[in-house]
Amino acid sequence: MATYSIKELSLLSGIKAHTIRIWEKRYNMFSPQRTDTNIRRYSDEDLRLALNIVLLQNMGYKISRIARLNSEEVSSLVSKGKQYATPPPVPESLFLHAINLEKDRFATKIQETIDDKGLEWAFENMIVPFQKRMGLLWQAGTIAPAQEHFSSNILREVLITSSLQLKPSRLRKEKMLFFLPEGELHELGLLYYNYIARKEGVNTIYLGQNVPIDDVVGVASKQNVTHLFTSLTLVQPMEVIKNLLNKLKTELNSIPIFATGHTIELYAN
C-alpha cells in the first residue's frame, strides 16, 4: 500500500495542505500515520477520501456535511451524484489511472471526452491541465518519470491517430514543416498544432522531436516548404534562441516561422 506526504496528498487531490490540516483537526477527516520524526503519512484510503471530497464539493456539498459521513456514505453519495453533476474538465480518476499505469482506463477516459467535446476542447481544457499537474507531481517526486512517460505516450498516440483520421473538405497550397530542435523532447503541443493545420487543409510534414537544424533546412528546401512551426520549452539564453531562428531565416529565404512554447512565452513577457 502506498503512502503519501501531506504535500503529495495536496498535489494529487488539489486540496491545499493548510486546508487538509484544518479538516484533520476540526473534523477528524483523515487518519495519517506518524513517522518516528512525527511526519504525517497518508494512505490510499485517505487519498480516495480526499478525491471524493473534491467531487462532492464540486456538486455543492459543504465540508461540514461531508464530515458527518463515513467513507462508505461518502462513496455512495459520490456515485449517486455523478449522474447529476457537471464533471470537472480533468477527472481525478485520470490521475489515478496514469499513476497506476491503467492504459485501457486512461485511454478510454480521454477518448470519451474527445467523442463528447471534440479533440480541441479536450486538449485545451483537459490534456493541457492534466500535463501541467503531472509535471508538478513529477517535480515533487510523487510520481516516477515512467508514470509521466506512460501517460504522455498514450496522449501522443491519440493525437497521431486523430491527425491521420482527418479528411479535410478542402486542401490549401501551404506546406508547413513541424519540428522540435535538438534537445527538445516534449512534442504533445507540436502534435496538436499539426492536427489543427491538417484539419484546416494544410499539407504538413511532421519531423517530430530532437531534429538537427541542418536537417530541417535540408527537408524544407527539397520539399518547397512555405512555413515552419516549432515549439521551445527548454530555458536557454535569448542569444541561443535568436541564433537558431536567424539561421533558419537566412538559409530558407525568410519563410515564415511560427514558434510557441514555454521559452517563447518567457521571453515575450
C-alpha positions as CSV (number, residue, x, y, z in Angstrom):
1,M,0.0,0.0,0.0
2,A,1.3,3.4,-1.0
3,T,1.7,6.3,1.5
4,Y,1.8,10.0,0.8
5,S,3.2,13.0,2.5
6,I,0.9,15.9,3.0
7,K,2.5,17.7,0.0
8,E,1.9,14.7,-2.2
9,L,-1.7,14.4,-1.0
10,S,-2.3,18.0,-1.7
11,L,-0.9,17.8,-5.2
12,L,-2.8,14.6,-6.0
13,S,-6.2,15.9,-4.7
14,G,-5.9,19.6,-5.4
15,I,-6.7,20.4,-1.7
16,K,-4.2,22.8,-0.1
17,A,-2.0,21.3,2.6
18,H,-3.2,24.0,5.0
19,T,-6.8,23.0,4.4
20,I,-6.0,19.3,4.9
21,R,-4.5,20.2,8.4
22,I,-7.6,22.2,9.3
23,W,-10.0,19.5,8.3
24,E,-7.9,16.9,10.1
25,K,-8.0,18.9,13.3
26,R,-11.6,20.2,13.1
27,Y,-13.4,17.3,11.6
28,N,-11.0,14.4,12.1
29,M,-11.3,13.8,8.4
30,F,-8.1,11.8,7.8
31,S,-6.1,9.3,9.8
32,P,-2.5,9.7,8.9
33,Q,0.2,7.6,10.4
34,R,3.2,9.3,12.0
35,T,6.8,8.6,11.4
36,D,9.4,8.5,14.1
37,T,10.1,12.1,13.4
38,N,6.3,12.9,13.6
39,I,5.8,13.4,9.9
40,R,2.3,12.6,8.5
41,R,2.0,9.8,6.0
42,Y,-1.4,9.3,4.3
43,S,-2.8,6.1,3.0
44,D,-4.6,5.2,-0.3
45,E,-7.8,5.4,1.7
46,D,-7.0,9.0,2.7
47,L,-6.3,9.8,-1.0
48,R,-9.5,8.2,-2.1
49,L,-11.4,10.2,0.6
50,A,-9.7,13.4,-0.5
51,L,-10.6,12.9,-4.1
52,N,-14.3,12.1,-3.2
53,I,-14.4,15.2,-1.0
54,V,-13.4,17.3,-4.0
55,L,-16.1,15.7,-6.2
56,L,-18.8,16.3,-3.6
57,Q,-17.7,19.9,-3.1
58,N,-18.0,20.4,-6.9
59,M,-21.5,19.1,-6.5
60,G,-22.3,21.8,-4.0
61,Y,-21.9,19.9,-0.7
62,K,-20.4,21.7,2.3
63,I,-17.4,20.2,4.1
64,S,-19.4,20.4,7.4
65,R,-21.9,18.0,6.0
66,I,-19.4,15.7,4.3
67,A,-17.5,15.4,7.6
68,R,-20.5,13.8,9.2
69,L,-20.4,10.9,6.8
70,N,-18.3,7.8,7.0
71,S,-16.2,6.7,4.0
72,E,-18.8,4.3,2.7
73,E,-21.5,7.0,2.8
74,V,-19.2,9.4,1.0
75,S,-18.5,6.9,-1.8
76,S,-22.2,6.2,-2.1
77,L,-23.1,9.9,-2.3
78,V,-20.5,10.4,-5.0
79,S,-21.8,7.5,-7.0
80,K,-25.4,8.8,-6.8
81,G,-24.5,12.4,-7.6
82,K,-22.2,11.8,-10.6
83,Q,-25.1,11.5,-12.9
84,Y,-26.4,14.9,-12.0
85,A,-23.2,16.9,-11.5
86,T,-21.2,18.6,-14.1
87,P,-17.8,16.8,-14.1
88,P,-14.6,18.8,-13.8
89,P,-12.6,19.2,-17.1
90,V,-9.9,16.9,-15.6
91,P,-11.4,13.9,-13.8
92,E,-9.5,13.0,-10.7
93,S,-9.7,9.4,-11.9
94,L,-7.5,10.3,-14.8
95,F,-4.6,10.9,-12.5
96,L,-5.1,7.6,-10.7
97,H,-5.3,5.7,-14.0
98,A,-2.0,7.3,-15.0
99,I,-0.3,6.7,-11.7
100,N,-1.5,3.0,-11.6
101,L,-0.5,2.5,-15.3
102,E,-4.0,1.6,-16.3
103,K,-3.7,2.0,-20.0
104,D,-7.2,1.0,-21.1
105,R,-9.0,3.1,-18.5
106,F,-6.8,6.1,-19.1
107,A,-7.2,5.9,-22.9
108,T,-11.0,5.3,-22.6
109,K,-11.5,8.4,-20.4
110,I,-9.6,10.5,-22.9
111,Q,-11.4,9.1,-25.9
112,E,-14.8,9.5,-24.3
113,T,-14.1,13.2,-23.7
114,I,-12.9,13.7,-27.3
115,D,-16.0,11.9,-28.6
116,D,-18.2,14.2,-26.4
117,K,-16.5,17.5,-26.7
118,G,-14.1,17.3,-29.6
119,L,-10.3,17.0,-29.7
120,E,-9.7,20.7,-29.5
121,W,-11.8,21.2,-26.3
122,A,-10.3,18.1,-24.8
123,F,-6.7,19.2,-25.5
124,E,-7.1,22.7,-24.2
125,N,-9.3,22.0,-21.2
126,M,-8.3,18.5,-20.2
127,I,-5.0,17.4,-21.6
128,V,-3.0,20.6,-21.0
129,P,-4.1,21.0,-17.3
130,F,-3.5,17.3,-16.8
131,Q,0.0,17.5,-18.2
132,K,0.8,20.6,-16.1
133,R,-0.3,18.8,-12.9
134,M,1.6,15.6,-13.8
135,G,4.6,17.8,-14.2
136,L,4.2,19.2,-10.7
137,L,3.7,15.7,-9.3
138,W,7.0,14.7,-11.0
139,Q,8.9,17.7,-9.7
140,A,7.6,16.9,-6.2
141,G,8.8,13.3,-6.5
142,T,5.3,12.0,-6.1
143,I,5.4,10.1,-9.4
144,A,8.2,8.4,-11.3
145,P,9.3,9.5,-14.7
146,A,7.9,6.2,-16.0
147,Q,4.4,7.3,-15.0
148,E,4.7,10.6,-16.7
149,H,6.1,8.9,-19.9
150,F,3.3,6.4,-19.7
151,S,0.5,9.0,-19.9
152,S,2.4,11.2,-22.4
153,N,2.9,8.3,-24.8
154,I,-0.8,7.4,-24.7
155,L,-1.7,11.1,-25.4
156,R,0.8,11.1,-28.2
157,E,-0.9,8.0,-29.8
158,V,-4.3,9.7,-29.5
159,L,-3.1,12.9,-31.3
160,I,-1.3,11.0,-34.1
161,T,-4.4,8.8,-34.7
162,S,-6.7,11.8,-34.7
163,S,-4.5,13.5,-37.3
164,L,-4.3,10.5,-39.6
165,Q,-8.1,10.2,-39.4
166,L,-8.7,13.7,-40.7
167,K,-10.3,14.2,-44.1
168,P,-10.3,18.0,-44.8
169,S,-13.0,19.3,-47.0
170,R,-10.5,21.5,-48.9
171,L,-6.8,21.4,-49.4
172,R,-4.7,24.6,-49.2
173,K,-1.5,25.4,-51.1
174,E,0.6,26.0,-47.9
175,K,3.1,23.3,-46.9
176,M,4.1,23.5,-43.2
177,L,7.0,21.7,-41.6
178,F,6.7,20.8,-37.9
179,F,9.8,20.0,-35.8
180,L,11.5,20.3,-32.4
181,P,15.1,21.4,-32.4
182,E,17.9,19.2,-30.8
183,G,17.3,18.8,-27.1
184,E,13.6,19.4,-27.3
185,L,11.5,16.3,-26.5
186,H,8.1,17.5,-25.4
187,E,6.0,17.1,-28.6
188,L,2.4,17.0,-27.5
189,G,1.9,20.6,-28.3
190,L,3.6,20.2,-31.6
191,L,1.4,17.2,-32.5
192,Y,-1.7,19.2,-31.5
193,Y,-0.8,22.2,-33.8
194,N,0.0,19.7,-36.6
195,Y,-3.6,18.3,-36.1
196,I,-5.0,21.8,-36.3
197,A,-3.1,22.6,-39.5
198,R,-4.2,19.3,-41.1
199,K,-7.7,20.0,-40.1
200,E,-7.6,23.3,-42.0
201,G,-6.3,21.5,-45.1
202,V,-2.7,22.5,-44.8
203,N,-0.2,20.0,-46.2
204,T,2.1,19.2,-43.3
205,I,5.4,17.4,-42.9
206,Y,6.0,16.2,-39.3
207,L,9.6,15.6,-38.3
208,G,9.0,15.3,-34.5
209,Q,11.4,15.8,-31.7
210,N,15.2,16.4,-31.4
211,V,15.8,17.3,-35.1
212,P,19.2,18.9,-36.1
213,I,18.7,22.3,-37.7
214,D,20.7,21.3,-40.8
215,D,18.1,18.5,-41.4
216,V,15.3,21.0,-41.0
217,V,16.9,23.2,-43.6
218,G,17.5,20.3,-46.0
219,V,14.0,18.9,-45.8
220,A,12.4,22.4,-46.1
221,S,14.4,23.2,-49.2
222,K,13.8,20.0,-51.0
223,Q,10.1,19.9,-50.2
224,N,9.4,23.5,-51.0
225,V,8.0,24.2,-47.5
226,T,6.3,27.5,-47.2
227,H,6.1,27.7,-43.4
228,L,7.9,26.3,-40.3
229,F,6.4,25.5,-37.0
230,T,8.4,24.7,-33.8
231,S,7.9,24.7,-30.0
232,L,10.6,25.6,-27.5
233,T,10.3,24.6,-23.9
234,L,14.0,24.3,-22.7
235,V,15.1,27.5,-21.0
236,Q,18.1,28.8,-22.9
237,P,19.8,32.2,-23.3
238,M,17.9,34.6,-25.6
239,E,21.0,34.7,-27.8
240,V,20.8,30.9,-28.5
241,I,17.1,31.2,-29.5
242,K,17.9,34.2,-31.8
243,N,20.8,32.3,-33.4
244,L,18.6,29.3,-34.1
245,L,15.8,31.4,-35.7
246,N,18.2,33.6,-37.6
247,K,19.9,30.5,-39.1
248,L,16.6,29.2,-40.3
249,K,15.5,32.6,-41.6
250,T,18.8,33.1,-43.5
251,E,19.1,29.7,-45.1
252,L,15.4,29.4,-46.0
253,N,15.0,32.8,-47.6
254,S,13.0,34.3,-44.7
255,I,10.0,31.9,-44.9
256,P,7.5,32.5,-42.0
257,I,8.4,30.7,-38.8
258,F,5.8,30.1,-36.1
259,A,7.3,29.5,-32.7
260,T,5.5,28.7,-29.5
261,G,6.2,27.1,-26.1
262,H,7.3,28.0,-22.6
263,T,10.6,29.6,-23.7
264,I,8.9,31.8,-26.2
265,E,6.3,32.9,-23.6
266,L,9.1,33.5,-21.1
267,Y,11.0,36.0,-23.3
268,A,7.8,37.5,-24.7
269,N,6.9,38.6,-21.2
